[in-house]
Amino acid sequence: MTTMPVAPTRASALTDALVAPPDLEVDAEELSALRRSLVRDLSSLVVDLAPGEELVLDAHRLMAARTDPERCTVDAPFRPSPRLVRRAVGLAAVSRLVRGRSPAPAAAVADVLRDALEEQAERATASPGAPRPAWWGEWYAGLAPGARAVVEAEAVGWATHLCTAVEWARLRPTPVVGGRDDWWDCPGARRLTLRGRVDVRVPLGARQALLVVVGGVPAPDWRVVLGFPALVATLVRGERSMPVRVVGTWPACGHSRVLQVDVPALRVAADAVVAAAGTWVDALIEARRPGERSQLRSS
């Protein structure tokens, strides 16, 4: 039997938001105008990129450009860490819980980590068509026991928060936990890509409600934080699949927010994207001045 943690009182309200039917009509003409405007503005920025330079704008880079532009520098090589890996492990664990394959968050995380070690052990003899192991598996397999314990503790905390954030038994059909990120290449500016990341997608007919877990505390412009993945999802899937709403939960402080997705909300996110892209392009130009070519890529 699967024993999910007892959800706090606010889980009922967040679940209500996730399962409520759409209450706003999608204006296809307004969405088309928004898309054209965004493509035009982003295309005008990309012309300043040098040949071979690319910019991938995700939620992290978006908020870095808004809150601390000085942080917008050429990326250092990506290095896994317990805090960076906890989401991937936690999502895999919650997916197991939702499907009834593990009894509790701690057990689910332990199962995910054990499977990762087994996949690494079998990697040398795997056939070419075998599923790829987790991107963090090789890094985790090389850790000492104490470091592995830290990874496990971080993932258990993350998974437990997501498990208690909503009432999973009310989410029918079964939601998608994790899954592939949304990637949108700007037409006419294909060296600029938007990456939207969502933790849970709840089907509502042809559309979806989205749940995202956010670090820190809600910023004054939290609507941009929640609107960004909705914008990317709309750009990727079209107006008929525009998300209905986005539920955000901040485990560090226990706060939550709900954003109803409409064209004005997407326009706020689009304006933030254009401003952030301009900041990052300026950072690329600045880094290029000593004569060295640089490239921004997503981790």
N, C-alpha and C positions, 0 to 999 in steps of 0.2 A: 504494500500500500504506500502511495506517495503521501508524505506528510509535509505539506508546505508550511512555512512559518506563519504565525498568526499575524494578519495584516492590521496596521493601525487604522484608526477611525477614518483618516483622510483617504485611505485606499478606496472606500466606497464612492467618495466624490470623484476621484480620478477615474474610476471605472465607469461611473455615469457619463463622464465626458468622453471616454473612449468609445462607448457603445451607442451614444445618442445619434440618431439619424441626422443626415445633413439638414440644416435649416436655412441655407443660403443657396441661391441659384448661381451657377457659373456663367458669367458674361464672356462668351467666347471672343467677342470683338474687343473688349477691353483687355483680355489676356493676350490676344494677338498684338495689340498695340504695345503692351508692356514688353513682350518678347522682342519686337522690332526695335524698340527704344534701347533695350539692354544690349542687343547685338551691336547696334550702331555705336553706343558709347564704349563698349569693350573693344570693338574693332579699332576705334580711334586711338586707344591706348597701346595696343599691341604693335603698332607701326614703330614704336620706339624700341622694341626689343631687337637685339642683335641676332643675326643668323644663328640658329642652333639653340637660342635661349627659349625656355618654356616656363610657364607659370601655372602651377596648380594651386587654386585657392580653396582651402577647406575651412571648417569652422574655427580652427585654431588660428590660422593666419588672418582670417577675417577679423577676429576680435583683437589680435595683436596689433593690427593696423589701426583699429579704432581706439584702443586704450593706451597703447605704448608704441608709437611709430618707431622709436629708437630700437626696438627689438626686431624690426624688419630688416634683418641682415641675411647674407648668404648662409644657407643652412649648413650646419655641421653634419658629418655622416650620421645616419640614424643608428642609434644604439638601443636595443631593448633594455627594459628595466622592469622591476615588479609593478610599478605604477602604470607603465605603458602597456604591459601585458595583461593586467588584471581584467580589462574589459573583454578581451578576446576569450580568455579562459572563463570569465563569468558568464558571458553570453552562451557559450557552449554548455556550461553547467545548467543554466536556466532552461535552455532548450531541452535538455534531458529531463529536467523536472516536469516541464509542461507536458511532455510525452509519456510521463510515468515511468521513466527508465532509471530514476534514482529517487531515494526516499527523502532527501533533505539537501540543502545547499552544500554543506560540508562534504557529504558523501558524493554529491554530483561533481564538485570540483576535484575531489580525489580521483574519481573515475576519469575525468578529462585529462588530468595530469598523468595518470598511469597509462592511458591510451597513447598519449603523446610520446612517452618513453618507449612503448612497444613499437610504435610507428618508426621511431628513429632506429631502433634495433633491427627492424626488418627492411630498412631503406636500401641497404646495400644489395639485397637479393630481390628487390621488387622489380616487377616487369615494367616496361616503358609505359604501358597504359594504366598503371596503378594510380589510385587517387594520391594527390600531393599531400604530404604531411603538413601540419600546422606551421605557419611561418615562424612561430616562436619556438618550435619544438627542438631544433638543434641547439639554440641558445639555452633552453631550459635543461636539456640533457647534459650540458657541460657545466652546470652549476654544482657547487658543493651542497651537501645536505642542508646546512643552515640557510643558504640562499634560497634553496627550493622551498623551505618552510616559509620564508618571507613571501615568496610568490603565492603560495597557497593561502596564506592569511589574507593578503590583499584581495585575492580573487573571491574568497569566501565572503569577505565584507561586502564587496561589490555585488555579488550574486544575491546575498541575503537582502540587500536594499531593494534590488529590482523585484525579488520575489514578494516582498511585503508592500510594494508600491501600489499594487492593484489586486483586485479579486479575480484571479485567473479563471475560476470556474464559470464566471459570467461571460468570458470572452469566447464566443462561438460565432463562426467556426474558429478553429484553433489559429491564433495569430502566428505571424512569422517572427521568430526571435532571431535577431542578427540578420543574416543574409548579406547579399552583396551591397556595397555602397552604390549610390547613384553618381554616375560620371557624365558630365555634359561638356562636350567640346563646343566652344562658341563658333558658330558658322562664320566663315570668312576670317576667323582669327583662331585657327585650330591649335595655336601654340598656347592658348589660354583655356584652362579646364576648370570647371567647378566640381567639387566633390562633396556630396551630401551624405551624411552618416546618420542612420536611424537605428535605434536599439530594438524596437518592437513595432510591427505594422499590423493593425487590426482591420480586417476587411469590413467594409460597409457598402455592400453591393459592388458597384464598379469603382468605388472610391475607397479611401482608407483614412483611419485616424492613426497618427504617429505618436510614439512615446520615445523621448530621448532622456538619457541620464547625463547631467551636466556637472562639471566640477566647480568647486568654489561656492560662491553665493550668488543669487540672482543680481545681475548688474542692472542699472537704471534702464539700459536699452535691451532688456531681456527679450523683447519682441523680435529684435534682430536675430538673437541666438536661436529662437524657435522658428522664426520665419525663413531662415536660410535653408534648412533641409527641405522645407515645404516648397520653396522656390525651385531648388534643384530638381526635386521629384516632379514638379509640374513641367519644367522644361524638358525633362527626359520622357515623360509619359503622355504629355498633352493635357489640354483643359478638361477632358472628360474624366481623367484620373487625378485631378487636382485634390490633394489631401483636404479632408473636411476640417480637421483641427490638429494642433500639435500640443501634446501634454509634455511638459518639462518637469523633471524632478531633480533636486539638488541634494544628494546624500550628505554632503558635508554639514548642512545646516537644517535638513529636514523640510525645506521649503518646496513648493510646487507652484506651477503656473500653467494656465491653459490659454492658448492662442487660437481664436477662430480664424480660419484661413479664408481670406477674400482678396480681391484685387488690391485694395489699399494696403493690406498687410504685406502682400507680395511686393508691392512697389517700394515700401520702406526697406525691405530686405534687398531689393535690386539696387536701390540708391546706395546702400551700405556696401554692396559688392563692388560697384563702380568706384567708389571712393577708396576702398581697400586695395583694389587692383591698381589704382593709380599710385598708391603709396608703395606697393611692392615693385612696380615697374621703376619708380624713382630709385628704390633701393638697388635694383639691378644696374641701373645706369651709374649710380654712385660707385658700386663695386667694380664696375668696368673701367673706371677712369684711370687707374694705374696701368691699364693696358692688358689686364687679365680678363679673360672671358669667364663668366660665371653662369650658373644655371640653378634655378629653383625647381626642386622636384619634391613631390609629396613623399613623406616617409611611408 
